[in-house]
Amino acid sequence: MRRLIPDPGPTDLESELATYRPADQDREGRPFVAVNMVSTLDGRASSQGNTKALGSDADTEHLLGLRTRFDAVMIGGGTMRAERYGRIISRPESRTRREQDGLSPDALAVIISGDLDLPFDAPLFTDGNGRVLIFTRKSEVPDTETEVDLVTIDGLIDTADVLAHLHREEGIRAVLCEGGPHLFGQLVAGDLVDDFFLTVTPVVTGGDAPRILETNLPERAEFELVGLLEADGDLFARYRRA
Ligand SMILES: NC(=O)c1ccc[n+]([C@@H]2O[C@H](COP(=O)([O-])OP(=O)(O)OC[C@H]3O[C@@H](n4cnc5c(N)ncnc54)[C@H](OP(=O)(O)O)[C@@H]3O)[C@@H](O)[C@H]2O)c1
């Protein structure tokens, strides 16, 4: 891995993330929010229905590394259906490292799904580790090995309310949102994104795959580039809300 901005030179993920402490930066009434997405050169968010064919091993490592810095990882129902998540902090050494850094060993998995039409046979629900909190319009969930709690909301689920709830009721100081395009759009529309990590992978796929943001925005949102890394041909940009 090499760093292009700032201070160009060789680097590694461990040193890049060592000083990244989003949990020390919670905002007034809500957690610090970072979003991580991978995009093709033509702005697409998936290939053949999910992200498995996008990004390199370095991108996977970057995502797993980022997760170790956050209290919670948040996704929308569409992402859970497409990606079938497992345990968020899957490596024992990462859980140990989190404890040393004052975080709980497992990150809270947060899902926003109005209809609760989720793959309850996915490893996140079946392996029995960690905890899942789902914001939904429904009031009942199937039995699962993993502890699952619901926050039932009538009508529209507002992402600002979700974040306020996580901060107030769960003590969450920092959330990593891993998409997808509709949830990302709501966060941008609500001016709720503090950091945006974008991996650009050097392929063009075309077709009708979603773009990385699929929501009408009330106005354009501006970001400033604060870091750029390269590994395996992927670019890892970090933007901050301007
Ligand atoms: N490139 C990337 O980095 C990346 C990241 C993540 C996902 N993806 C891809 O994106 C695709 C999925 O796109 P998507 O836009 O459907 O994903 P998404 O944003 O994760 O999911 C949208 C779904 O989340 C639920 N939801 C989100 N906000 C809600 C709200 N405020 N109230 C109630 N429900 C809400 C709804 O699910 P219910 O229908 O369950 O109510 C909605 O249909 C997949 O192909 C996936 O592989 C790409």
The ligand as an ORCA input file, in Angstrom:
! r2SCAN-3c Opt
* xyz 0 1
  N     -20.712     -0.567     -3.605
  C     -20.932     -0.610     -2.313
  O     -20.086     -0.188     -1.518
  C     -22.211     -1.198     -1.797
  C     -22.507     -1.128     -0.435
  C     -23.694     -1.678     -0.003
  C     -24.563     -2.274     -0.897
  N     -24.240     -2.319     -2.198
  C     -25.162     -2.920     -3.174
  O     -26.326     -2.137     -3.236
  C     -27.438     -2.974     -3.584
  C     -28.573     -2.727     -2.616
  O     -28.978     -1.394     -2.799
  P     -30.082     -0.714     -1.872
  O     -30.105      0.729     -2.221
  O     -31.327     -1.502     -1.922
  O     -29.431     -0.934     -0.433
  P     -29.797     -0.348      0.975
  O     -29.764      1.126      0.983
  O     -28.929     -1.086      1.923
  O     -31.266     -0.883      1.236
  C     -32.440     -0.210      0.914
  C     -33.474     -0.873      1.774
  O     -33.177     -0.602      3.157
  C     -34.358     -0.381      3.870
  N     -34.382      1.008      4.245
  C     -33.404      1.915      4.016
  N     -33.745      3.083      4.551
  C     -34.948      2.907      5.118
  C     -35.825      3.761      5.829
  N     -35.531      5.022      6.075
  N     -36.992      3.248      6.282
  C     -37.312      1.954      6.058
  N     -36.503      1.093      5.394
  C     -35.351      1.580      4.926
  C     -35.476     -0.760      2.937
  O     -35.526     -2.171      3.138
  P     -36.799     -3.077      3.350
  O     -37.233     -3.376      1.958
  O     -36.224     -4.250      4.070
  O     -37.841     -2.316      4.107
  C     -34.904     -0.438      1.575
  O     -35.527     -1.172      0.572
  C     -26.938     -4.390     -3.565
  O     -26.671     -4.791     -4.884
  C     -25.633     -4.304     -2.793
  O     -24.726     -5.289     -3.192
  C     -23.092     -1.784     -2.673
*
